[in-house]
Amino acid sequence: MVNPSRTAVVGDHEAREFPMSIANFEIIKRIAMEWTGISLSDHKRNMIYGRLSRRLRALGLSDFNQYCNLLEASPAAEKTEFINSITTNLTAFFREIHHFEYLARTVIPNLMRANAASRKIRIWSAGCSTGEEPYSIAMVFKSFSALKGWDVKILATDLDSNVVAKGAGAVYPIDRAEGVPDKYRQFFKRDKTSNNVQIKDSVRELIRFRQLNLLHEWPMRGSFDIIFCRNVVIYFDLPTQKKLFNRYADMLVDNGHLFIGHSENLYKVTDRFNSMGRTIYQKAY
Ligand SMILES: C[S@@+](CC[C@H](N)C(=O)[O-])C[C@H]1O[C@@H](n2cnc3c(N)ncnc32)[C@H](O)[C@@H]1O
């Protein structure tokens, strides 16, 4: 339970709709870490206040003491909404384009030689957000006509159930597709009755979307040739990152590739990967 006598207030509380004490924020930080691995620093206070205020309004609560009591007393009731509120889901089609160029130029041709007998390729987009990343990967694979008849599957997972549902829906406002390179525009179809585009079925059928917390057990059997985990671990502390990359190495085939985000690196995190440059790694052992 929150001790109401600790009433120090975060930020410019005079202007604020809901009082949020330092003790409240500490509870939110602890629960965020426990449920998601996301490490909230103090400079995220205002952002978290803004995101969770919507929840207080929706629940008809008057302050963060009540909200923290709810999180602690009935975690199951609020867990999904809390998690969906605190995740940062920024993404884009062909974000960090050099990854997709490397995939097309180097990784796919190598896999076509290495996996010629099985004709099977497995990819995981871990922390896929609303699906732009796994669809971009799928479009690159689809543009290889020599892969026709191959068994190519992409698993797309995220902790946030809202973004997973959006990804599975495969519909995006037309401006989201504006930066897509010309050769991949053929995989979008324009919805004539709205300002949306839809991803074509030939691309969609490569992907399975699932809700998955990277900190929990992983139900997948079998290995992956490629893992994309980009712009996810920036929110995790070092011990969580170490554990996660070790598990990725276990899940990858020998020489499998790992793509991470532009502001992330594996230095002092794990030695199980060799750097190929520009946040692309290959499993070492
Ligand atoms: C900034 S987005 C990155 C999306 C995409 N990978 C990209 O680079 O464009 C980070 C995603 O990581 C997800 N995430 C955060 N913590 C997670 C966890 N513990 N398990 C699974 N996904 C998580 C968030 O929900 C969010 O959608």
The ligand as a Tripos MOL2 file, in Angstrom:
@<TRIPOS>MOLECULE
LIG
   27    29     1     0     0
SMALL
NO_CHARGES

@<TRIPOS>ATOM
      1 C1         10.8750    1.4660  -30.1400 C.3       1 LIG1
      2 S1          9.9970   -0.0200  -30.4770 S.3       1 LIG1
      3 C2         11.0470   -0.7490  -31.7110 C.3       1 LIG1
      4 C3         10.2800   -1.3230  -32.8750 C.3       1 LIG1
      5 C4         11.1340   -1.9000  -34.0010 C.3       1 LIG1
      6 N1         11.9470   -2.9890  -33.5240 N.3       1 LIG1
      7 C5         11.9830   -0.8340  -34.6290 C.2       1 LIG1
      8 O1         13.1900   -0.7590  -34.3560 O.co2     1 LIG1
      9 O2         11.4480   -0.0330  -35.4060 O.co2     1 LIG1
     10 C6         10.3510   -1.0170  -29.0170 C.3       1 LIG1
     11 C7          9.3690   -2.1470  -28.8200 C.3       1 LIG1
     12 O3          9.8700   -3.0250  -27.8120 O.3       1 LIG1
     13 C8          8.7750   -3.5410  -27.1060 C.3       1 LIG1
     14 N2          9.1920   -4.0800  -25.7970 N.ar      1 LIG1
     15 C9          9.6050   -3.3920  -24.7070 C.ar      1 LIG1
     16 N3          9.8550   -4.2310  -23.6860 N.ar      1 LIG1
     17 C10         9.6050   -5.4740  -24.1500 C.ar      1 LIG1
     18 C11         9.6630   -6.7710  -23.5590 C.ar      1 LIG1
     19 N4         10.0330   -6.9520  -22.2870 N.pl3     1 LIG1
     20 N5          9.3170   -7.8310  -24.3260 N.ar      1 LIG1
     21 C12         8.9320   -7.6510  -25.6180 C.ar      1 LIG1
     22 N6          8.8710   -6.4620  -26.2400 N.ar      1 LIG1
     23 C13         9.1900   -5.3840  -25.5050 C.ar      1 LIG1
     24 C14         7.8400   -2.3450  -26.9870 C.3       1 LIG1
     25 O4          6.5040   -2.7170  -26.7240 O.3       1 LIG1
     26 C15         8.0190   -1.6610  -28.3360 C.3       1 LIG1
     27 O5          7.0020   -1.9810  -29.2440 O.3       1 LIG1
@<TRIPOS>BOND
     1     1     2 1
     2     2     3 1
     3     2    10 1
     4     3     4 1
     5     4     5 1
     6     5     6 1
     7     5     7 1
     8     7     8 2
     9     7     9 1
    10    10    11 1
    11    11    12 1
    12    11    26 1
    13    12    13 1
    14    13    14 1
    15    13    24 1
    16    14    15 ar
    17    14    23 ar
    18    15    16 ar
    19    16    17 ar
    20    17    18 ar
    21    17    23 ar
    22    18    19 1
    23    18    20 ar
    24    20    21 ar
    25    21    22 ar
    26    22    23 ar
    27    24    25 1
    28    24    26 1
    29    26    27 1
@<TRIPOS>SUBSTRUCTURE
     1 LIG1         1 GROUP 0 **** ****
